[in-house]
């Protein structure tokens, strides 16, 4: 997903110990009270360093603080939570067996965009839906999520994918109209620390190689509050 803009850019890796300490105190759910001396002792730095880093985190919108006579109440903002979720996902990919397996797969990144509406029309055809339901582990929502591929690495990975083996939906004719074959690759969408089962589909006759279509059980934009311009990542099984 697109990273929210901060008032002051910082290298978040230098401040993770403080964010984690505040989070362990409950600072994601509610404001928590602490002094800079206490936080410094918790993470093994001086009071002055803790004070300086908290100011940087506040100026960058990772935390909000209310100053009290004997300390501060501190709460992690949605930007701070997103930073922790990003680290969690990276650690999960490194440390868990499932994550390591996924990290070795094809990764495609893109930005959400509005398509021409053709996906919703084709996905509303029960002949397609029935085949998708039998081919995948879920019954797809009758519509598609469009991603625009901007990075060269993602474009190369997509071209690599097109040359790899795939499942496919058979063509059929309905009311005199031919509905063509659709190639299908099961995939995961990573949204924050959530892994959503999905599938990348590619109609046999399409020519938009820099734009891909994704299907899932849910309406992704509504369910996960995704909007045009957000960045998403696909990991092919």
Secondary structure in CASP SS format (residue, H / E / C, confidence):
PFRMAT SS
TARGET T0000
AUTHOR 0000-0000-0000
METHOD secondary structure of the structure
MODEL  1
X C 1.00
X C 1.00
X C 1.00
X C 1.00
X C 1.00
X C 1.00
X C 1.00
X C 1.00
X C 1.00
X C 1.00
X C 1.00
X H 1.00
X H 1.00
X H 1.00
X C 1.00
X H 1.00
X H 1.00
X H 1.00
X H 1.00
X H 1.00
X H 1.00
X H 1.00
X H 1.00
X H 1.00
X C 1.00
X C 1.00
X C 1.00
X C 1.00
X C 1.00
X C 1.00
X C 1.00
X E 1.00
X E 1.00
X E 1.00
X C 1.00
X H 1.00
X H 1.00
X H 1.00
X H 1.00
X H 1.00
X H 1.00
X H 1.00
X H 1.00
X C 1.00
X C 1.00
X C 1.00
X H 1.00
X H 1.00
X H 1.00
X H 1.00
X H 1.00
X H 1.00
X H 1.00
X H 1.00
X H 1.00
X H 1.00
X H 1.00
X H 1.00
X H 1.00
X C 1.00
X C 1.00
X C 1.00
X E 1.00
X E 1.00
X E 1.00
X E 1.00
X E 1.00
X C 1.00
X C 1.00
X C 1.00
X C 1.00
X E 1.00
X E 1.00
X E 1.00
X E 1.00
X E 1.00
X C 1.00
X H 1.00
X H 1.00
X H 1.00
X H 1.00
X H 1.00
X H 1.00
X H 1.00
X H 1.00
X H 1.00
X H 1.00
X H 1.00
X H 1.00
X H 1.00
X H 1.00
X H 1.00
X H 1.00
X H 1.00
X H 1.00
X C 1.00
X H 1.00
X H 1.00
X H 1.00
X H 1.00
X H 1.00
X H 1.00
X H 1.00
X C 1.00
X C 1.00
X C 1.00
X E 1.00
X E 1.00
X E 1.00
X E 1.00
X E 1.00
X E 1.00
X E 1.00
X C 1.00
X C 1.00
X C 1.00
X C 1.00
X H 1.00
X H 1.00
X H 1.00
X H 1.00
X H 1.00
X H 1.00
X C 1.00
X C 1.00
X H 1.00
X H 1.00
X H 1.00
X H 1.00
X H 1.00
X H 1.00
X H 1.00
X H 1.00
X H 1.00
X H 1.00
X C 1.00
X C 1.00
X C 1.00
X C 1.00
X C 1.00
X C 1.00
X C 1.00
X C 1.00
X C 1.00
X E 1.00
X E 1.00
X E 1.00
X E 1.00
X C 1.00
X C 1.00
X C 1.00
X H 1.00
X H 1.00
X H 1.00
X H 1.00
X H 1.00
X H 1.00
X H 1.00
X H 1.00
X H 1.00
X H 1.00
X H 1.00
X C 1.00
X C 1.00
X C 1.00
X C 1.00
X E 1.00
X E 1.00
X E 1.00
X C 1.00
X C 1.00
X E 1.00
X E 1.00
X E 1.00
X C 1.00
X C 1.00
X E 1.00
X E 1.00
X E 1.00
X C 1.00
X C 1.00
X E 1.00
X E 1.00
X E 1.00
X E 1.00
X E 1.00
X E 1.00
X E 1.00
X E 1.00
X E 1.00
X E 1.00
X C 1.00
X C 1.00
X E 1.00
X E 1.00
X E 1.00
X E 1.00
X E 1.00
X E 1.00
X E 1.00
X E 1.00
X E 1.00
X E 1.00
X C 1.00
X C 1.00
X C 1.00
X C 1.00
X C 1.00
X C 1.00
X C 1.00
X E 1.00
X E 1.00
X E 1.00
X E 1.00
X E 1.00
X E 1.00
X C 1.00
X C 1.00
X C 1.00
X H 1.00
X H 1.00
X H 1.00
X H 1.00
X C 1.00
X C 1.00
X C 1.00
X C 1.00
X C 1.00
X C 1.00
X C 1.00
X E 1.00
X E 1.00
X E 1.00
X E 1.00
X E 1.00
X E 1.00
X C 1.00
END
